[in-house]
Amino acid sequence: MNSITIYNAILFLFAMNVFARQATLSEADLDYYQDQNAVMCKFLCSYFEDHKPGYQSEQRKAALFLADTLTHYPHPHAKPLKDLFLNRYKTSLDKLKSTEVENGVAVWNVYNMSYIVKSADVTAAFDLIRLPESLRSQENKSIVNALAKEMVEYCDILFVSHEHGDHMDPFLQASLYHRTNR
């Protein structure tokens, strides 16, 4: 068992204990968990950057499990998790803008099941979403929406695997529709 899997198990047990009892955390506890979660999110960001999408190794499965654990209990994780999503979006957007594809395709894993595939002729997004709804707030809504709209500006088609909140985003669908029907 690797260290990511062990850490996930501990985090899951902690989360079950805190959230099952609907316990409230003190400000000091929240600060501590924010610091820990920032470290986890930095690890996830570098992992997703260094390990190409595709083969589901045990390490990748464990990293995705860690990311899912963070997204299912957003309150103590909100800032680092929001930063992780924004970093992944900005990194993918920068690469999408700067990469010229002459032959074949370039593939970017925006986050978990969200991918951008760019060829010389077409750019397709798969299951592209904005921040999870639990992390969208009034103060970050404008930056999140602006990044999402900018991402869609570079896409020709949006594929949605199924109608579920972490795979389908009506805002992005409407943005692409309005862009292509100007």
Backbone as ProteinMPNN parsed JSONL, in Angstrom:
{"seq_chain_A": "MNSITIYNAILFLFAMNVFARQATLSEADLDYYQDQNAVMCKFLCSYFEDHKPGYQSEQRKAALFLADTLTHYPHPHAKPLKDLFLNRYKTSLDKLKSTEVENGVAVWNVYNMSYIVKSADVTAAFDLIRLPESLRSQENKSIVNALAKEMVEYCDILFVSHEHGDHMDPFLQASLYHRTNR", "coords_chain_A": {"N_chain_A": [[0.853, -1.171, 0.0], [0.643, 2.176, -0.898], [1.872, 5.47, 0.148], [0.024, 7.47, -0.5], [-2.434, 6.126, -0.582], [-2.66, 5.265, 2.082], [-2.727, 7.741, 3.377], [-5.118, 8.736, 2.295], [-6.967, 6.962, 3.433], [-6.742, 7.626, 6.149], [-7.527, 10.332, 6.051], [-10.144, 10.001, 5.133], [-11.326, 8.579, 7.29], [-11.078, 10.519, 9.295], [-12.682, 12.561, 8.171], [-15.172, 11.293, 8.082], [-15.64, 11.034, 10.817], [-15.744, 13.741, 11.692], [-17.734, 14.907, 10.003], [-19.905, 13.17, 10.15], [-20.794, 13.51, 12.727], [-21.506, 16.066, 12.522], [-19.812, 17.984, 13.503], [-18.411, 21.078, 14.607], [-15.671, 23.014, 13.555], [-12.99, 24.67, 15.151], [-11.569, 27.979, 14.643], [-8.78, 27.771, 14.708], [-8.469, 25.037, 14.171], [-9.566, 24.961, 11.582], [-7.712, 26.602, 10.228], [-5.421, 24.986, 10.488], [-6.195, 22.684, 9.013], [-6.612, 23.878, 6.542], [-3.973, 24.563, 5.889], [-2.823, 21.971, 5.717], [-4.386, 20.921, 3.673], [-3.716, 22.622, 1.608], [-1.119, 21.774, 1.098], [-1.675, 19.147, 0.237], [-3.17, 19.739, -2.08], [-1.256, 21.082, -3.623], [0.479, 18.96, -4.037], [-1.231, 17.273, -5.544], [-1.624, 18.897, -7.786], [0.983, 19.026, -8.89], [1.316, 16.317, -9.35], [-0.713, 15.728, -11.277], [0.266, 17.302, -13.299], [2.746, 16.15, -13.897], [2.215, 13.481, -14.528], [0.937, 11.909, -17.187], [-2.386, 11.765, -18.594], [-4.358, 8.787, -18.936], [-3.385, 5.542, -18.757], [-4.508, 3.933, -15.895], [-2.827, 3.842, -13.3], [-1.974, 2.503, -10.041], [-1.04, 4.588, -8.454], [-2.136, 6.834, -9.753], [-4.867, 6.313, -9.454], [-5.018, 6.477, -6.665], [-4.305, 9.176, -6.299], [-6.473, 10.425, -7.574], [-8.507, 9.52, -5.92], [-7.823, 10.839, -3.574], [-8.21, 13.489, -4.45], [-10.983, 13.382, -4.963], [-11.893, 12.882, -2.37], [-11.3, 15.298, -1.148], [-13.034, 16.996, -2.581], [-15.551, 16.106, -1.84], [-15.931, 16.894, 0.756], [-16.127, 19.86, 1.124], [-15.987, 22.183, 2.852], [-13.774, 22.538, 4.907], [-11.808, 22.445, 3.037], [-12.006, 24.342, 1.086], [-10.532, 26.759, 0.092], [-7.816, 25.806, -0.663], [-8.622, 23.816, -2.47], [-10.118, 25.217, -4.361], [-8.021, 26.773, -5.338], [-6.467, 24.725, -6.477], [-8.163, 23.824, -8.598], [-8.312, 26.232, -10.084], [-5.614, 26.575, -10.749], [-5.178, 24.294, -12.354], [-6.947, 24.865, -14.444], [-5.896, 27.328, -15.425], [-3.302, 26.516, -16.179], [-3.893, 24.592, -18.173], [-5.25, 26.232, -19.981], [-3.244, 28.078, -20.693], [-1.468, 26.318, -22.007], [-3.119, 25.411, -24.051], [-3.495, 27.763, -25.521], [-0.868, 28.321, -26.344], [0.166, 26.129, -27.724], [0.877, 24.793, -30.821], [-0.45, 22.553, -33.071], [0.622, 20.422, -35.466], [0.696, 17.835, -36.526], [-1.091, 14.905, -35.571], [-2.383, 14.87, -32.2], [-2.743, 17.011, -29.321], [-3.128, 16.535, -25.87], [-4.726, 17.579, -22.951], [-5.181, 17.183, -19.535], [-7.512, 18.629, -17.798], [-8.87, 18.457, -15.33], [-9.356, 15.605, -13.446], [-11.823, 14.019, -15.008], [-12.058, 15.847, -17.023], [-11.021, 16.86, -20.129], [-9.012, 18.343, -22.712], [-8.665, 18.163, -26.143], [-6.612, 18.754, -28.795], [-6.227, 19.214, -32.229], [-4.737, 19.835, -35.464], [-6.871, 20.932, -36.794], [-9.238, 20.928, -35.202], [-10.505, 21.583, -31.928], [-11.434, 19.91, -29.101], [-13.439, 19.624, -26.185], [-13.852, 17.591, -23.358], [-16.186, 16.65, -21.033], [-15.935, 19.093, -19.627], [-15.902, 21.306, -16.933], [-16.754, 24.08, -14.742], [-15.535, 25.337, -11.606], [-16.427, 23.0, -9.008], [-19.819, 23.174, -7.93], [-20.13, 23.547, -5.188], [-17.933, 25.03, -4.516], [-18.172, 27.416, -5.768], [-18.539, 30.799, -5.342], [-19.826, 34.099, -4.629], [-17.659, 35.887, -4.566], [-15.674, 34.628, -6.11], [-16.897, 34.063, -8.441], [-16.851, 35.646, -10.809], [-14.179, 35.449, -11.793], [-13.961, 32.698, -12.185], [-15.998, 32.214, -14.069], [-15.043, 33.825, -16.157], [-12.59, 32.559, -16.809], [-13.603, 30.078, -17.627], [-15.195, 30.817, -19.839], [-13.166, 31.82, -21.474], [-11.701, 29.496, -21.948], [-13.563, 28.062, -23.441], [-13.607, 29.649, -25.704], [-11.539, 28.692, -27.217], [-12.341, 26.239, -28.005], [-13.942, 23.963, -30.24], [-15.906, 22.105, -30.075], [-17.928, 20.515, -27.618], [-17.972, 17.74, -25.677], [-20.118, 15.731, -23.748], [-20.177, 13.282, -21.409], [-22.161, 12.241, -19.742], [-25.212, 13.267, -18.096], [-24.469, 14.795, -15.448], [-23.406, 16.549, -12.587], [-20.576, 16.763, -12.312], [-19.658, 16.358, -14.826], [-21.068, 17.734, -16.693], [-21.78, 21.017, -17.597], [-24.007, 23.455, -17.726], [-23.556, 26.223, -18.094], [-21.133, 26.355, -19.532], [-21.908, 24.981, -21.81], [-23.843, 26.742, -22.827], [-22.201, 28.96, -23.263], [-20.494, 28.033, -25.314], [-22.406, 27.533, -27.281], [-23.41, 30.15, -27.763], [-21.065, 31.371, -28.67], [-20.532, 29.976, -31.043], [-22.715, 30.588, -32.55], [-22.754, 33.217, -33.344]], "CA_chain_A": [[0.0, 0.0, 0.0], [1.511, 3.348, -0.961], [1.602, 6.522, 1.131], [-1.189, 8.201, -0.875], [-3.571, 5.315, -0.167], [-2.727, 5.32, 3.544], [-3.17, 9.082, 3.734], [-6.538, 8.821, 1.949], [-7.734, 6.219, 4.429], [-6.757, 8.432, 7.37], [-8.354, 11.501, 5.783], [-11.532, 9.552, 5.054], [-11.789, 8.29, 8.652], [-11.238, 11.805, 9.972], [-13.832, 13.252, 7.598], [-16.379, 10.598, 8.537], [-15.818, 11.366, 12.222], [-16.143, 15.139, 11.824], [-18.96, 15.253, 9.307], [-21.009, 12.328, 10.609], [-21.285, 14.128, 13.957], [-21.752, 17.461, 12.189], [-19.009, 18.768, 14.432], [-17.898, 22.335, 14.086], [-14.24, 23.156, 13.765], [-12.561, 25.989, 15.612], [-10.772, 28.716, 13.66], [-7.432, 27.186, 14.707], [-8.566, 23.764, 13.45], [-9.751, 25.265, 10.162], [-6.42, 27.064, 9.702], [-4.534, 23.819, 10.4], [-6.612, 21.84, 7.892], [-6.346, 24.619, 5.307], [-2.546, 24.388, 5.6], [-2.618, 20.593, 5.275], [-5.045, 20.747, 2.382], [-2.922, 23.34, 0.61], [-0.012, 20.875, 0.759], [-2.235, 18.062, -0.578], [-3.554, 20.262, -3.388], [-0.016, 21.314, -4.373], [0.931, 17.636, -4.468], [-2.109, 16.834, -6.631], [-1.355, 19.719, -8.968], [2.234, 18.578, -9.513], [1.104, 14.949, -9.836], [-1.468, 15.787, -12.531], [1.127, 17.923, -14.306], [3.859, 15.257, -14.242], [1.75, 12.165, -14.97], [0.019, 12.098, -18.303], [-3.624, 11.0, -18.48], [-4.377, 7.521, -19.669], [-3.312, 4.342, -17.943], [-4.904, 4.168, -14.507], [-1.935, 3.173, -12.357], [-2.421, 2.58, -8.649], [-0.734, 5.929, -7.965], [-3.12, 7.775, -10.299], [-6.139, 6.037, -8.781], [-4.915, 7.019, -5.309], [-4.335, 10.639, -6.405], [-7.852, 10.806, -7.88], [-9.285, 9.27, -4.713], [-7.52, 11.962, -2.687], [-8.901, 14.664, -4.99], [-12.413, 13.199, -4.727], [-12.131, 13.04, -0.939], [-11.306, 16.738, -0.88], [-14.21, 17.651, -3.163], [-16.784, 15.684, -1.176], [-16.023, 17.587, 2.037], [-15.493, 21.1, 0.682], [-15.829, 23.317, 3.762], [-12.412, 22.808, 5.361], [-10.871, 22.345, 1.914], [-12.459, 25.234, 0.021], [-9.525, 27.606, -0.548], [-6.811, 25.062, -1.429], [-9.255, 23.093, -3.567], [-10.395, 26.229, -5.388], [-6.725, 27.101, -5.939], [-6.091, 23.588, -7.323], [-8.951, 23.901, -9.83], [-7.906, 27.405, -10.862], [-4.289, 26.291, -11.293], [-5.329, 23.335, -13.453], [-7.588, 25.588, -15.54], [-4.955, 28.302, -15.996], [-2.23, 25.767, -16.841], [-4.447, 24.027, -19.412], [-5.556, 27.337, -20.89], [-1.961, 28.57, -21.222], [-0.957, 25.336, -22.969], [-4.035, 25.422, -25.189], [-3.203, 28.972, -26.303], [0.506, 28.392, -26.86], [0.573, 24.924, -28.443], [0.469, 24.617, -32.219], [-0.436, 21.135, -33.42], [0.702, 20.227, -36.917], [0.344, 16.432, -36.772], [-1.574, 14.225, -34.377], [-3.17, 15.656, -31.257], [-2.224, 17.313, -27.983], [-4.177, 16.252, -24.895], [-4.51, 18.132, -21.618], [-6.107, 16.772, -18.487], [-7.823, 19.827, -17.024], [-9.061, 17.931, -13.982], [-9.983, 14.289, -13.388], [-12.399, 13.543, -16.265], [-12.121, 16.957, -17.983], [-9.888, 16.84, -21.052], [-9.027, 19.126, -23.943], [-7.912, 17.486, -27.201], [-6.407, 19.725, -29.873], [-5.544, 18.776, -33.449], [-4.466, 20.978, -36.335], [-8.123, 21.481, -37.306], [-10.351, 20.968, -34.254], [-10.221, 21.452, -30.497], [-12.603, 19.347, -28.43], [-13.413, 19.521, -24.727], [-14.608, 16.449, -22.852], [-16.627, 16.777, -19.639], [-15.35, 20.307, -19.064], [-16.757, 21.998, -15.964], [-16.122, 25.131, -13.946], [-15.355, 24.812, -10.254], [-17.618, 22.338, -8.482], [-20.776, 24.167, -7.445], [-19.921, 23.813, -3.763], [-16.814, 25.966, -4.362], [-18.468, 28.678, -6.445], [-19.098, 31.812, -4.45], [-19.944, 35.392, -5.305], [-16.367, 36.557, -4.728], [-14.834, 34.033, -7.158], [-17.739, 33.733, -9.59], [-16.455, 36.344, -12.037], [-12.928, 34.895, -12.328], [-14.244, 31.333, -12.639], [-16.758, 32.308, -15.312], [-14.168, 34.387, -17.196], [-11.678, 31.491, -17.239], [-14.381, 29.073, -18.355], [-15.538, 31.377, -21.152], [-11.951, 31.896, -22.282], [-11.39, 28.126, -22.368], [-14.522, 27.718, -24.496], [-13.231, 30.406, -26.908], [-10.563, 27.904, -27.977], [-12.919, 24.914, -28.292], [-14.898, 23.888, -31.339], [-16.977, 21.177, -29.725], [-17.932, 20.093, -26.223], [-18.59, 16.43, -25.477], [-20.568, 15.471, -22.383], [-20.359, 11.831, -21.329], [-23.463, 11.989, -19.147], [-25.791, 14.415, -17.406], [-24.119, 14.743, -14.037], [-22.769, 17.82, -12.263], [-19.124, 16.82, -12.488], [-19.359, 16.07, -16.23], [-21.858, 18.606, -17.553], [-21.915, 22.365, -17.052], [-24.858, 24.218, -18.645], [-22.936, 27.52, -18.373], [-20.165, 26.161, -20.616], [-22.659, 24.628, -23.013], [-24.433, 27.982, -23.342], [-21.1, 29.8, -23.762], [-20.073, 27.507, -26.612], [-23.515, 27.756, -28.206], [-23.44, 31.57, -28.14], [-19.858, 31.677, -29.439], [-20.602, 29.381, -32.383], [-23.9, 31.093, -33.258], [-22.685, 34.691, -33.45]], "C_chain_A": [[0.898, 1.233, 0.0], [1.047, 4.432, 0.005], [0.339, 7.31, 0.79], [-2.417, 7.437, -0.396], [-3.744, 5.361, 1.345], [-3.249, 6.682, 3.982], [-4.658, 9.246, 3.435], [-7.399, 8.124, 2.982], [-7.842, 7.021, 5.72], [-7.658, 9.646, 7.19], [-9.83, 11.124, 5.744], [-12.092, 9.282, 6.448], [-11.995, 9.575, 9.444], [-12.509, 12.495, 9.483], [-15.134, 12.609, 8.059], [-16.678, 10.959, 9.988], [-16.347, 12.79, 12.383], [-17.518, 15.382, 11.224], [-20.152, 14.389, 9.715], [-21.623, 12.918, 11.874], [-21.712, 15.566, 13.724], [-21.04, 18.371, 13.178], [-18.593, 20.074, 13.776], [-16.427, 22.431, 14.442], [-13.936, 24.566, 14.246], [-11.784, 26.681, 14.498], [-9.366, 28.139, 13.564], [-7.426, 25.862, 13.949], [-8.709, 24.003, 11.952], [-8.445, 25.734, 9.529], [-5.466, 25.897, 9.506], [-4.901, 22.97, 9.184], [-6.426, 22.554, 6.556], [-4.883, 24.458, 4.914], [-2.269, 22.989, 5.066], [-3.206, 20.374, 3.885], [-4.323, 21.496, 1.276], [-1.751, 22.475, 0.16], [-0.518, 19.741, -0.129], [-2.579, 18.548, -1.981], [-2.331, 20.583, -4.237], [0.54, 19.992, -4.89], [0.096, 17.159, -5.657], [-1.825, 17.607, -7.911], [-0.077, 19.256, -9.663], [2.088, 17.159, -10.045], [0.393, 14.977, -11.188], [-0.628, 16.394, -13.648], [2.183, 16.94, -14.81], [3.424, 13.911, -14.812], [0.66, 12.347, -16.007], [-1.242, 11.263, -18.107], [-3.538, 9.716, -19.294], [-4.405, 6.365, -18.707], [-3.594, 4.658, -16.478], [-4.035, 3.355, -13.554], [-2.51, 3.288, -10.948], [-2.163, 3.973, -8.082], [-1.755, 6.942, -8.476], [-4.482, 7.563, -9.647], [-6.136, 6.629, -7.376], [-4.971, 8.546, -5.327], [-5.757, 11.119, -6.695], [-8.761, 10.583, -6.675], [-9.068, 10.399, -3.715], [-8.253, 13.215, -3.158], [-10.403, 14.559, -4.75], [-12.76, 13.367, -3.253], [-12.206, 14.522, -0.593], [-12.569, 17.402, -1.414], [-15.507, 17.251, -2.476], [-16.979, 16.335, 0.186], [-15.431, 18.978, 1.865], [-15.222, 22.136, 1.765], [-14.402, 23.52, 4.256], [-11.39, 22.831, 4.225], [-11.075, 23.447, 0.876], [-11.341, 26.029, -0.654], [-8.473, 26.793, -1.294], [-7.407, 24.319, -2.62], [-9.606, 24.045, -4.708], [-9.098, 26.599, -6.105], [-6.24, 25.987, -6.865], [-6.836, 23.649, -8.654], [-8.49, 25.066, -10.7], [-6.532, 27.199, -11.483], [-4.377, 25.351, -12.483], [-5.939, 24.028, -14.672], [-6.605, 26.526, -16.226], [-3.826, 27.6, -16.745], [-2.712, 25.208, -18.174], [-4.722, 25.118, -20.437], [-4.281, 27.904, -21.504], [-1.4, 27.622, -22.28], [-1.815, 25.311, -24.23], [-3.741, 26.613, -26.106], [-1.852, 28.888, -27.01], [0.938, 27.198, -27.706], [-0.003, 24.91, -29.852], [0.603, 23.135, -32.547], [-0.433, 21.018, -34.938], [0.26, 18.821, -37.304], [-0.141, 15.818, -35.466], [-2.413, 15.133, -33.509], [-2.346, 15.953, -30.008], [-3.389, 17.124, -27.022], [-3.783, 16.865, -23.555], [-5.597, 17.637, -20.69], [-6.354, 18.001, -17.616], [-8.01, 19.439, -15.561], [-9.835, 16.63, -14.094], [-10.529, 13.864, -14.749], [-12.553, 14.652, -17.311], [-10.846, 16.986, -18.818], [-10.118, 17.835, -22.175], [-8.147, 18.375, -24.935], [-7.844, 18.446, -28.384], [-5.664, 19.071, -31.027], [-5.254, 20.028, -34.274], [-5.756, 21.683, -36.746], [-9.206, 21.73, -36.27], [-9.82, 20.872, -32.828], [-11.507, 21.024, -29.813], [-12.38, 19.32, -26.923], [-14.303, 18.351, -24.328], [-14.903, 16.67, -21.372], [-16.005, 17.979, -18.932], [-16.355, 20.967, -18.127], [-16.003, 23.192, -15.394], [-15.807, 24.516, -12.586], [-16.588, 24.019, -9.856], [-18.533, 23.38, -7.833], [-20.554, 24.521, -5.978], [-18.8, 24.818, -3.521], [-17.059, 27.302, -5.056], [-19.099, 29.634, -5.437], [-19.142, 33.132, -5.203], [-18.586, 36.027, -5.544], [-15.495, 35.925, -5.804], [-15.614, 33.725, -8.434], [-17.234, 34.382, -10.879], [-15.172, 35.77, -12.63], [-13.148, 33.489, -12.875], [-14.984, 31.369, -13.974], [-15.901, 32.85, -16.452], [-13.191, 33.336, -17.713], [-12.41, 30.453, -18.077], [-14.742, 29.578, -19.749], [-14.315, 31.456, -22.055], [-11.556, 30.512, -22.791], [-12.282, 27.739, -23.544], [-14.21, 28.466, -25.792], [-12.287, 29.608, -27.804], [-11.105, 26.527, -28.376], [-13.933, 25.006, -29.426], [-16.106, 23.035, -30.989], [-16.803, 20.758, -28.271], [-18.673, 18.767, -26.125], [-18.937, 16.265, -24.004], [-20.878, 13.991, -22.288], [-21.698, 11.461, -20.706], [-23.906, 13.207, -18.343], [-25.581, 14.272, -15.903], [-23.264, 15.961, -13.753], [-21.276, 17.892, -12.462], [-18.704, 16.459, -13.913], [-20.061, 17.04, -17.184], [-22.037, 19.957, -16.875], [-22.731, 23.2, -18.037], [-24.284, 25.591, -19.005], [-21.959, 27.4, -19.542], [-20.864, 25.786, -21.915], [-23.26, 25.877, -23.653], [-23.354, 28.897, -23.919], [-20.639, 29.339, -25.135], [-21.159, 27.744, -27.661], [-23.527, 29.208, -28.693], [-22.221, 31.955, -28.973], [-19.981, 31.169, -30.868], [-21.797, 29.879, -33.191], [-23.922, 32.617, -33.317], [-23.02, 35.128, -34.843]], "O_chain_A": [[1.819, 1.326, 0.812], [-0.025, 4.333, 0.602], [-0.353, 7.775, 1.695], [-3.346, 8.04, 0.141], [-4.867, 5.485, 1.833], [-4.112, 6.77, 4.856], [-5.386, 9.833, 4.237], [-8.448, 8.639, 3.368], [-8.914, 7.088, 6.321], [-8.462, 9.959, 8.068], [-10.672, 11.853, 6.269], [-13.206, 9.703, 6.759], [-12.973, 9.705, 10.18], [-13.317, 12.96, 10.287], [-16.091, 13.308, 8.389], [-17.836, 11.166, 10.351], [-17.297, 13.017, 13.132], [-18.376, 15.994, 11.861], [-21.295, 14.839, 9.631], [-22.835, 12.835, 12.074], [-22.225, 16.216, 14.635], [-21.581, 19.382, 13.627], [-18.445, 20.162, 12.558], [-16.0, 21.979, 15.504], [-14.551, 25.534, 13.8], [-11.387, 26.043, 13.523], [-8.816, 28.025, 12.469], [-6.506, 25.584, 13.181], [-8.059, 23.337, 11.146], [-8.106, 25.316, 8.422], [-4.78, 25.815, 8.487], [-4.026, 22.579, 8.411], [-6.118, 21.916, 5.55], [-4.577, 24.241, 3.742], [-1.56, 22.834, 4.073], [-2.598, 19.725, 3.034], [-4.317, 21.053, 0.128], [-1.424, 22.443, -1.027], [0.117, 19.401, -1.127], [-2.314, 17.854, -2.962], [-2.358, 20.381, -5.451], [1.011, 19.903, -6.024], [0.642, 16.696, -6.658], [-1.791, 17.028, -8.997], [-0.052, 19.108, -10.885], [2.669, 16.824, -11.078], [0.836, 14.329, -12.136], [-0.794, 16.038, -14.814], [2.481, 16.901, -16.004], [4.201, 13.265, -15.515], [-0.411, 12.882, -15.717], [-1.186, 10.179, -17.526], [-2.736, 9.597, -20.22], [-5.345, 6.22, -17.926], [-2.979, 5.554, -15.899], [-4.453, 2.308, -13.061], [-3.422, 4.077, -10.701], [-2.975, 4.487, -7.313], [-2.193, 7.813, -7.725], [-5.174, 8.529, -9.325], [-7.129, 7.213, -6.942], [-5.612, 9.15, -4.467], [-6.201, 12.114, -6.122], [-9.68, 11.367, -6.436], [-10.016, 10.864, -3.082], [-8.852, 13.924, -2.349], [-11.036, 15.546, -4.374], [-13.803, 13.931, -2.921], [-13.076, 14.946, 0.167], [-13.12, 18.287, -0.758], [-16.479, 18.004, -2.532], [-18.09, 16.326, 0.717], [-14.355, 19.26, 2.392], [-14.287, 22.922, 1.609], [-13.85, 24.6, 4.043], [-10.234, 23.198, 4.437], [-10.365, 23.471, -0.129], [-11.217, 25.972, -1.878], [-8.243, 27.061, -2.473], [-6.767, 24.207, -3.665], [-9.414, 23.718, -5.879], [-9.075, 26.725, -7.33], [-5.665, 26.263, -7.918], [-6.223, 23.54, -9.716], [-8.299, 24.91, -11.906], [-6.304, 27.603, -12.623], [-3.729, 25.577, -13.505], [-5.5, 23.805, -15.801], [-6.488, 26.527, -17.451], [-3.435, 28.038, -17.827], [-2.025, 25.333, -19.188], [-4.453, 24.942, -21.626], [-4.24, 28.181, -22.703], [-0.914, 28.063, -23.322], [-1.297, 25.204, -25.341], [-3.742, 26.473, -27.329], [-1.715, 29.335, -28.148], [1.987, 27.257, -28.349], [-1.216, 25.004, -30.045], [1.656, 22.538, -32.324], [-1.366, 21.459, -35.609], [-0.459, 18.635, -38.286], [0.339, 16.168, -34.388], [-3.074, 16.048, -34.0], [-1.39, 15.248, -29.686], [-4.516, 17.512, -27.329], [-2.658, 16.695, -23.086], [-6.782, 17.668, -21.022], [-5.512, 18.371, -16.798], [-7.39, 20.017, -14.669], [-10.862, 16.571, -14.77], [-9.758, 13.386, -15.581], [-13.123, 14.415, -18.376], [-9.741, 17.118, -18.291], [-11.254, 18.135, -22.543], [-7.022, 17.994, -24.613], [-8.867, 18.891, -28.905], [-4.614, 18.455, -30.839], [-5.501, 21.148, -33.825], [-5.749, 22.884, -37.017], [-10.014, 22.645, -36.431], [-8.835, 20.187, -32.553], [-12.538, 21.686, -29.928], [-11.282, 19.033, -26.448], [-15.376, 18.151, -24.897], [-13.992, 16.852, -20.564], [-15.598, 17.885, -17.773], [-17.517, 21.163, -18.486], [-14.785, 23.306, -15.539], [-15.814, 23.293, -12.443], [-17.688, 24.326, -10.314], [-18.055, 24.357, -7.255], [-20.767, 25.664, -5.573], [-18.717, 25.4, -2.439], [-16.245, 28.219, -4.944], [-20.077, 29.298, -4.77], [-18.565, 33.263, -6.283], [-18.361, 36.637, -6.59], [-14.646, 36.612, -6.37], [-15.059, 33.189, -9.393], [-17.196, 33.734, -11.925], [-15.077, 35.616, -13.848], [-12.586, 33.128, -13.909], [-14.635, 30.638, -14.901], [-16.017, 32.389, -17.588], [-12.982, 33.229, -18.922], [-11.906, 30.002, -19.106], [-14.608, 28.845, -20.729], [-14.405, 31.195, -23.255], [-11.124, 30.37, -23.935], [-11.814, 27.158, -24.523], [-14.517, 27.967, -26.874], [-12.244, 29.827, -29.015], [-10.402, 25.743, -29.012], [-14.673, 25.981, -29.552], [-17.192, 23.221, -31.538], [-15.686, 20.66, -27.763], [-19.857, 18.682, -26.451], [-18.149, 16.614, -23.124], [-21.744, 13.49, -23.005], [-22.309, 10.468, -21.102], [-23.098, 14.055, -17.963], [-26.409, 13.702, -15.191], [-22.471, 16.366, -14.603], [-20.745, 18.964, -12.751], [-17.516, 16.274, -14.176], [-19.683, 17.149, -18.35], [-22.407, 20.022, -15.703], [-22.209, 23.611, -19.074], [-24.506, 26.073, -20.116], [-21.956, 28.244, -20.44], [-20.459, 26.222, -22.992], [-23.195, 26.052, -24.87], [-23.568, 29.537, -24.948], [-20.417, 30.161, -26.024], [-20.86, 28.114, -28.796], [-23.641, 29.463, -29.892], [-22.329, 32.777, -29.884], [-19.578, 31.856, -31.806], [-21.881, 29.618, -34.391], [-24.991, 33.228, -33.336], [-23.017, 36.325, -35.132]]}, "name": "protein", "num_of_chains": 1, "seq": "MNSITIYNAILFLFAMNVFARQATLSEADLDYYQDQNAVMCKFLCSYFEDHKPGYQSEQRKAALFLADTLTHYPHPHAKPLKDLFLNRYKTSLDKLKSTEVENGVAVWNVYNMSYIVKSADVTAAFDLIRLPESLRSQENKSIVNALAKEMVEYCDILFVSHEHGDHMDPFLQASLYHRTNR"}
